[in-house]
């Protein structure tokens, strides 16, 4: 029997029995972890409210084996709040739907339980912090998070130089299979031809240039969001269910 301590973000909470829940977290050291939180649905629970989605928490786990992720689910025995991002997120529809899509995406990229995914974890914490602060449009925060998540998992897109031959941009033809924009010589059938402003916006979101992103017109936001969603679906091989509810 072993005790483990880690900090993580609550991704999901599922009912178990009459008073318990199975909590899915993305943790700093152990990647995705599913654990049982006993009695958290009771009104007298000491930490039930701390284990809601979007919460950034410090958790102590009790495992019956020498590893945190093994044959059975560990138990959550102590929980301390690091940052309650859920408060400002759930009160606004745009933030809530964007945040839900971020949680689902993070879980999909950290699919194997017990495998560290530090960069994905840090991206999620930073994305939720920005979303909760409300300083940028929620769908822009979501698109920035999706593009950076793709990049840290090996699917980074190019929005200036040709993704095939490296010709310096700007280039106009966007190909999902190729991984970004292509020049005229490398162009393949089925390429999209987004507006130059949309490509500038996507490049700004990927690099963290919020001044450029915030100044972009709404029509380019919508076109950019469509490209990001299509690119994400291409590499995950199936869509993110929460994306259909995201406010555009």
C-alpha positions as CSV (number, residue, x, y, z in Angstrom):
1,X,0.0,0.0,0.0
2,X,1.4,3.4,-1.0
3,X,0.6,7.1,-0.7
4,X,1.1,9.5,-3.7
5,X,0.8,13.2,-3.9
6,X,0.4,15.2,-7.0
7,X,-1.3,18.3,-8.4
8,X,-3.7,18.2,-11.2
9,X,-6.8,19.5,-13.0
10,X,-10.1,17.8,-12.6
11,X,-11.3,16.7,-16.1
12,X,-14.4,14.7,-15.3
13,X,-16.5,13.5,-12.3
14,X,-18.8,10.4,-12.7
15,X,-21.3,9.1,-10.1
16,X,-20.4,5.8,-8.4
17,X,-22.9,4.2,-6.1
18,X,-25.0,6.4,-3.8
19,X,-22.3,8.8,-2.5
20,X,-19.0,8.3,-4.3
21,X,-17.5,9.6,-7.6
22,X,-14.8,8.5,-10.0
23,X,-12.7,11.5,-10.6
24,X,-10.5,11.9,-13.7
25,X,-7.6,14.2,-13.4
26,X,-4.7,15.3,-15.6
27,X,-1.8,15.4,-13.1
28,X,1.7,16.9,-13.4
29,X,3.7,13.8,-12.6
30,X,1.4,10.9,-13.5
31,X,-0.5,12.1,-16.5
32,X,-4.1,11.0,-16.6
33,X,-5.3,9.4,-13.3
34,X,-8.7,8.0,-12.4
35,X,-9.4,7.7,-8.7
36,X,-12.4,7.1,-6.4
37,X,-13.5,9.9,-4.1
38,X,-15.6,8.4,-1.4
39,X,-18.6,10.2,0.1
40,X,-18.1,13.4,-1.9
41,X,-21.8,13.5,-3.0
42,X,-22.9,13.8,0.6
43,X,-23.8,17.3,1.8
44,X,-21.3,17.0,4.7
45,X,-18.4,16.1,2.5
46,X,-15.2,18.0,3.3
47,X,-13.9,18.2,-0.2
48,X,-16.7,17.3,-2.6
49,X,-16.8,20.9,-4.1
50,X,-13.0,20.8,-4.7
51,X,-13.3,17.9,-7.1
52,X,-15.5,19.6,-9.7
53,X,-14.3,19.9,-13.3
54,X,-11.9,22.9,-14.0
55,X,-10.6,22.8,-10.4
56,X,-6.8,22.9,-10.0
57,X,-6.0,20.9,-6.9
58,X,-3.3,19.2,-4.8
59,X,-4.4,15.6,-4.2
60,X,-3.2,12.8,-2.0
61,X,-3.9,9.3,-3.4
62,X,-4.0,6.0,-1.6
63,X,-3.0,3.0,-3.8
64,X,-3.1,-0.7,-2.8
65,X,0.0,-1.4,-5.0
66,X,3.4,0.1,-5.4
67,X,2.2,2.2,-8.5
68,X,-0.4,4.9,-8.6
69,X,-2.0,3.5,-11.7
70,X,-2.4,-0.3,-11.5
71,X,-5.1,-3.0,-11.4
72,X,-7.6,-1.1,-9.2
73,X,-8.5,2.6,-8.9
74,X,-6.7,4.5,-6.1
75,X,-8.5,6.6,-3.6
76,X,-8.5,10.4,-3.2
77,X,-7.8,10.8,0.5
78,X,-6.9,14.5,0.7
79,X,-7.6,17.5,-1.6
80,X,-6.5,21.1,-1.3
81,X,-7.5,23.8,-3.8
82,X,-4.7,25.5,-5.8
83,X,-7.0,27.6,-8.0
84,X,-10.8,27.4,-8.3
85,X,-11.0,28.1,-12.0
86,X,-14.5,26.6,-12.2
87,X,-16.1,29.6,-10.5
88,X,-15.7,32.3,-13.2
89,X,-15.9,29.7,-16.0
90,X,-19.2,28.1,-15.3
91,X,-21.0,31.4,-14.9
92,X,-20.4,32.3,-18.6
93,X,-21.7,30.2,-21.4
94,X,-18.9,31.0,-23.8
95,X,-16.2,30.3,-21.2
96,X,-17.9,27.1,-20.1
97,X,-18.3,25.6,-23.5
98,X,-14.7,26.5,-24.5
99,X,-13.4,25.2,-21.2
100,X,-15.3,21.9,-21.6
101,X,-13.7,21.4,-25.0
102,X,-10.3,22.1,-23.5
103,X,-10.8,19.5,-20.8
104,X,-12.0,16.9,-23.4
105,X,-9.1,17.6,-25.7
106,X,-6.5,17.3,-22.9
107,X,-8.0,14.0,-21.9
108,X,-7.8,12.7,-25.5
109,X,-4.2,13.7,-25.8
110,X,-3.3,12.2,-22.4
111,X,-5.1,8.9,-23.3
112,X,-2.8,6.5,-21.6
113,X,-3.2,6.5,-17.8
114,X,-0.1,6.9,-15.7
115,X,2.1,8.3,-18.5
116,X,3.4,11.8,-17.7
117,X,2.2,14.5,-20.0
118,X,3.8,17.6,-18.4
119,X,3.5,19.9,-21.4
120,X,-0.2,19.1,-21.9
121,X,-0.8,19.6,-18.2
122,X,1.0,23.0,-18.2
123,X,-1.0,24.1,-21.3
124,X,-4.2,23.1,-19.7
125,X,-3.5,25.0,-16.4
126,X,-2.4,28.1,-18.4
127,X,-5.4,27.9,-20.7
128,X,-7.9,27.6,-17.8
129,X,-6.2,30.5,-16.0
130,X,-6.5,32.7,-19.1
131,X,-10.1,31.6,-19.7
132,X,-11.1,32.3,-16.1
133,X,-9.5,35.8,-16.2
134,X,-11.7,36.8,-19.2
135,X,-9.1,39.0,-20.8
136,X,-9.5,37.4,-24.2
137,X,-12.4,36.1,-26.3
138,X,-13.2,32.6,-25.0
139,X,-13.1,31.0,-28.5
140,X,-9.7,32.5,-29.2
141,X,-8.4,31.0,-25.9
142,X,-9.7,27.7,-27.0
143,X,-8.2,27.8,-30.5
144,X,-4.8,28.9,-29.0
145,X,-5.0,25.9,-26.6
146,X,-5.9,23.5,-29.4
147,X,-3.1,24.7,-31.7
148,X,-0.5,24.5,-28.9
149,X,-1.8,21.1,-27.8
150,X,-1.4,19.8,-31.3
151,X,2.1,21.2,-31.5
152,X,3.4,19.7,-28.2
153,X,2.0,16.3,-29.3
154,X,3.9,16.4,-32.6
155,X,1.2,17.9,-34.9
156,X,2.3,21.5,-35.1
157,X,0.9,23.4,-38.1
158,X,2.7,25.9,-40.3
159,X,0.9,29.1,-41.1
160,X,3.6,31.0,-43.0
161,X,6.4,28.8,-44.5
162,X,5.5,25.9,-46.8
163,X,4.9,22.8,-44.7
164,X,6.4,20.6,-47.4
165,X,9.4,22.4,-49.0
166,X,9.9,25.1,-46.4
167,X,9.5,28.0,-48.9
168,X,9.2,31.2,-46.9
169,X,5.8,32.6,-46.6
170,X,3.3,34.0,-46.8
171,X,1.7,31.0,-48.5
172,X,-2.0,30.6,-49.2
173,X,-3.0,26.9,-49.7
174,X,-3.9,25.1,-46.4
175,X,-3.7,21.3,-46.4
176,X,-4.8,19.2,-43.4
177,X,-2.7,16.1,-44.3
178,X,0.4,18.2,-45.1
179,X,0.3,20.0,-41.8
180,X,-0.3,23.6,-42.8
181,X,0.1,26.0,-45.7
182,X,1.7,25.0,-49.0
183,X,3.3,27.0,-51.7
184,X,2.0,27.0,-55.3
185,X,4.4,24.2,-56.4
186,X,3.6,21.9,-53.5
187,X,-0.2,22.5,-53.6
188,X,-2.3,19.3,-53.6
189,X,-5.9,18.8,-54.5
190,X,-8.4,19.6,-51.8
191,X,-6.5,22.5,-50.3
192,X,-8.4,25.2,-48.6
193,X,-7.6,28.8,-49.4
194,X,-8.2,30.9,-46.3
195,X,-7.8,34.6,-46.2
196,X,-4.4,36.0,-45.4
197,X,-5.8,37.6,-42.2
198,X,-7.0,34.2,-41.0
199,X,-3.6,32.7,-41.4
200,X,-2.0,35.7,-39.5
201,X,-4.5,35.1,-36.7
202,X,-3.8,31.4,-36.4
203,X,-0.1,32.1,-36.4
204,X,-0.6,34.7,-33.6
205,X,-2.6,32.2,-31.5
206,X,0.1,29.6,-31.9
207,X,2.9,31.9,-30.9
208,X,1.0,33.8,-28.2
209,X,0.8,37.1,-29.9
210,X,-2.4,38.2,-28.2
211,X,-2.2,41.8,-29.4
212,X,-2.5,40.7,-33.0
213,X,-5.2,38.0,-32.2
214,X,-7.4,40.4,-30.2
215,X,-7.3,43.0,-33.0
216,X,-8.5,40.6,-35.7
217,X,-12.0,40.9,-37.1
218,X,-14.7,38.4,-36.1
219,X,-15.1,37.1,-39.6
220,X,-11.5,35.8,-39.5
221,X,-12.1,34.3,-36.0
222,X,-14.9,32.1,-37.4
223,X,-12.8,31.0,-40.4
224,X,-9.9,30.3,-38.2
225,X,-11.9,28.3,-35.8
226,X,-13.2,26.1,-38.6
227,X,-9.7,25.3,-39.8
228,X,-8.5,24.5,-36.2
229,X,-11.4,22.2,-35.6
230,X,-10.8,20.4,-38.9
231,X,-7.1,20.1,-38.2
232,X,-7.8,18.7,-34.7
233,X,-10.3,16.2,-36.0
234,X,-7.9,15.0,-38.7
235,X,-5.1,14.2,-36.3
236,X,-7.4,12.7,-33.5
237,X,-9.3,10.8,-36.2
238,X,-12.6,11.7,-34.5
239,X,-14.0,15.0,-33.3
240,X,-14.3,16.5,-29.9
241,X,-17.9,16.2,-28.9
242,X,-17.9,19.4,-26.8
243,X,-16.8,21.5,-29.9
244,X,-20.4,21.5,-31.2
245,X,-21.5,23.6,-28.3
246,X,-18.8,26.2,-28.4
247,X,-20.1,29.7,-28.9
248,X,-18.7,31.3,-32.1
